[in-house]
Amino acid sequence: MGKNMLEPKVKPEGLSVRADELLGLSPELINSVRDSLREQNQTRAKMIVASLRASEFADLLQLLSPNLRRRLIECMGTDFDPQVLAELEGDIQEEISEQLGPVSLANMIIRLDIDDALELIITLRKDRQREILKQLPSELRNLVEVGLAFPKDSAGRLMGREFVAVPSFWTVDDTIKFLREADNLPNEFYEIFIVNPRHRPIGKVSLSNILRNEKPTKISSIMLSEIVTVPAIMDQEEVAFVFSQKDLVSVPVVDESYRLIGVITVDDVLDVIQEEAEEDIMRLGGVKSDDLYSAAFQTGRSRFSWLFLNLITAIVVSIVIGIFESTLEQIVMLAVLMPIVASMGGNAGTQTMTVAVRALATKELSDTNAMRVMGKEFLVGVYNGILFATLVGGVAWFWTNSLKIGGVMAVAMMITLIMAALSGMTIPLILQRAGTDPAIASGVVLTTITDIIAFGVFLGFATLLLL
């Protein structure tokens, strides 16, 4: 929501444009900044980065080493754009906030939009938050404290407090005069909200619609009365879903009395969509958050718990294998073939689970269509099971010169792929119904179940048919 530090770069028609050229962060520019900082040439470094947008400058800071990052912040001085802070990743943001100190940081926060200011303050430690709040003007401090009172990742935390709202009895002329004369309007807005005497939203009208109508026209006659509103306590992921489903540009935020208290715009939602997608990817991989810029010890500690849980599940699988120890001792070839079944089952289950977790997040999968989707995944499991059972069974037969071992491989592969497909769909559904985020636990639960099924079925049939 902050202003760009440079207008977008445009090439003549017909010439190809690379992404790094549009973003302004070419390898040459990055290396030039690094060389300038290493040579203590602060004037040259400052000149090179002067044309960068806030988001580009933030990316540059994250690519530099901590020492060079500190030097660049120092040489920027008062020219450092506070919007850069809002664009930084959490660990880098905290590092630079510590470098700036509470007074300088408070002065920068004052220049930010309230939603960006709130997002920045939230990332700070509690003691640092109190220091910053003391430095802020009373009006801004009150707004921030109200924002902090809303739940984490809620619409109340995400919304901006600057919006345009007018009464329904105004005319187009009244509205235009207000827009020209008011001094506390947002820098950019596209819709005007219509409110009743109790400050409750009853409609909205776009700026283009206002400009196309005559001055005496009543706002109430041209407003869109079917307005979508979101409560301040709504989760930001749900807000993003509303924007996606309704194709919204902005949406008013209301309190428990349905009074208009803020607005969320599409640029805010784009950030949420990216954050939520990153979060789901990280959780599916057993990582709590993006720790690319965290210290090695901190990263290792955050990943330990998930790896420890995987260790426990691996021990469970090993116990299942141990039950069939005598079978493996008599037919050593089974130990060679056994991982093939488990690997195929795990991969097939992960495919289904990934689709299911994403479908749950986008509301495409629910109780109303769960059985139909489950039936489809069962058929997919049967289809792949037949194909790979034939393929793997034939290879095992040819390799071991044993029709029975080939048959065991075929049967185990068929059952494992079918059960993996069903597990990949049912586990996320069960976890969501239990109130647990499917992205967090689905992976480790699925891996354990598919391994147990694969090893249990394979070694079980081998025991029955070969011994």
Secondary structure, 3 states (H helix, E strand, C coil): CCCCCCCCCCCCCCCCCCHHHHHCCCHHHHHHHHHHHHCCCHHHHHHHHCCCCHHHHHHHHHHCCHHHHHHHHHHHHHHCCCHHHHHCCHHHHHHHHHHHHHHHHHHHHHCCCHHHHHHHHHCCCHHHHHHHHHHCCHHHHHHHHHHHHCCCCEHHHHCECCCCEEECCCEHHHHHHHHHHCCCCCCCCCEEEEECCCCCEEEEEEHHHHHCCCCCCEHHHHCECCCCCEECCCEHHHHHHHHHHHCCCEEEEECCCCCEEEEEEHHHHHHHHHHHHHHHHHHHCCCCCCCCCCCHHHHHHHHHHHHHHHHHHHHHHHHHHHHCHHHHHHCCHHHHHHHHHHHHHHHHHHHHHHHHHHHHHCCCCCCCCHHHHHHHHHHHHHHHHHHHHHHHHHHHHHHHCCHHHHHHHHHHHHHHHHHHHHHHHHHHHHHHHCCCCHHHHHHHHHHHHHHHHHHHHHHHHHHHHHC
